[in-house]
């Protein structure tokens, strides 16, 4: 037993596919209705900490509905993960406490004056391998967080964050590239990439 760490979990209500050695706190809740058996899938060694909320809504409303979480990803306490528009989280991702990933919303400029009666908007969120979403950050529908990218605590992300970049603020903007030897490997951008990141950063301002 490890204090504060969820126990190993062979199954959890609402989860369709659960890999080996996953840890899910008993307070984790799943909101879904409708019949599909492939919409909530966790790879090996995923950890979901206390009071995390996974929202799928009507799983037959749209073929994009679903949440997939890659191996060894950790979702800290109180996170809110919406798969209503599709949510793909890679391997070795860190999602901080009370972060919110919102893949659906409501149209506000059409139809009924009552917002709740307007159509639901949906767009997939993708978080690539090794990224970090800081505590209390909000990621909106349609955003991609690149491999190894960092979203600072409390940030509101409305645009893609390229691989290896750090985004902060409300609304978030790119503030710099990560430093260190890891970003000098061949699979990372070639020489001259800093000029590319500078150009991208100027678009965010």
N, C-alpha and C positions, 0 to 999 in steps of 0.2 A: 504493500500500500504506500502511495506517495501522497502526502497531504496537498490538497488543492489541485491535484491532477486527476482528470476523469479516469475511472477504471476501464480496463479492457472490456469491449462490448461486442458480443457475438451477433446482436441484432438490435434495431431501434425502430420504434413505430414510425412509419412513413418513409423509411429509407428502403429503396428497391434493391440496390447492390451495395454490399458492405465488404470491403477488402479485409485482409488479415491484419490483426493487431491494431485495430482502430479503437480510439478512446472517445466516448461520447457521454457527457454528463447527463444524468437522468432528467435534468430540467430543460434540456434542449427540446424545442418544439418545432413541429412541421405542420404547416397549414396547406392543405391540398384537398381537392375533391375531384371526382371523375375517375374513370378507370384507365390507367396506363401503368405499365410495370417497368418502365425504363427511364424515368424522369429524374430520379435522385440517386446518384451513383457516387460512392466514395471509394477511392483506391486504397492501397495498403497504408497503414500507419497514419491515417488522418486523425487529428484531435479536434474535437468540438467542445469548447469549455462552457461553463454554466450560463444558462439563460440566452444562449444563441437561438435566433429565430430564423427558420428556413421557410420561405414563402414561395409556393408554386401556384396557389389559387386553382383555377379550373385547368386541369392538365390536358384537357381535350380542346381548349379554346383556340390553341394555335400550335402548330408542330414545333415551334421554337421553344416552347415552355420546357424548362429543365435546369437542373443544377448538376454539374460534374466537378468533383474536387480531386486533384491529383495527389500522388503519394507524398506522405510526410508533411503535408500542409497543416498548419496550426491556425485555428480560428479562436481568438481569445474571447473573454466573457462579454456577453451582451451584444454581440455582433448581430446585424440584420442582413440576411442575404436573400435577395429577390431573384428567383429564376423565372419570373412571369414573362420576361422577354428573352430568356436564355442567359445562363451564367456559366462560364467555363473558367475554372481556376486551375492553374498548372500545379506542378510538383514543387515542393519546398518553398511554398509561399507562406508569408507571415501576415495575418490579418489581426490588427490590434483591437483592444477592447472598445466596444461600442462603435466600431466602424459600420458603415451602411453602404451596401452595394445595391443600387436601385435600378433594375432593368425594365421597369414599367412606370408609366405615369398616366396623366389624363390630358386630353386635348382641352385647351382653354379658350380658343378663338373660333369655335364653331358649335353649332347645335344649341343645346339647352343652356339657359342662364345658370342652372344648377350644375356645378362642376361634376358631381357624382353621376349625373345622367349622360355625360359625354363619353365618347369612345375612349378605350384604354389604348395608350401608345406603348409600343414594345420595341426594344432594340437590345441586342445581345451585348453583354459586358464580357470582356476577356481579360483575364489576369495571367500573364505568362510566367513561366518557371522562375522561381527565385526572387520574385518581387516582394515588396513590403508595403502594406497599407497601414499607415500609422493610426494611433488611437483617435477615435472620434471623426475620422475622415469620412467624406461622402463621395461616392463615385456614381455618376448619373448614367442613364441608359445610353447605349451605343459606344461607350468608351473602351479603348484597349489600353491596358497598362503593360508596357513592354517588359521583356526579360530583364530581371535584375533591377528594375526601376524602383524608385522610392516615392511614396506619397506621404508627405509630412503630416503629423498629427493635426487634426482640425481642418485640413484642406477640403475644398469643394472642387471636385474635378469634373469639368464639362467637356474637355478635349483629351485626345490621346496623349499618353506620356511615352515617348520613345524609350527603347531599351537603354538601360544604364543611366537614365536621367533622374534628377530629383525635382519634384514639383511641390510647391508650397503656396499657401495663401487662400483667400476666399474672395473672388474665385482664384483657383490655383494657376500659377504660371511656372514655367521652367526656370529654375534658378541656377542650376549648374549640372555638369556631368559628374558621376561618381569618379573618384580617383583611386589609384592603386594598381598593382600588378595584374589583377584579374582582368582589367580592361585592356591589357596589351596582348591578349591571346589572339590567335589567328581568327577565331570565330567572331570576334568583335569587329566593329567598323575599322576600315583600313586607315592608313596615314591620311591626315587632312580631315578626319572626322570631326575635330573640334570646330572647324569652320561650318560644317553642316549643322551641328548642334546649335551654334550661334545663330544661324539663319532660322532654325526652327524656333528658338527661344524668342526671336524678334516677332514672330507671328503671334505668339502667346501674349505679348505685352499689350 
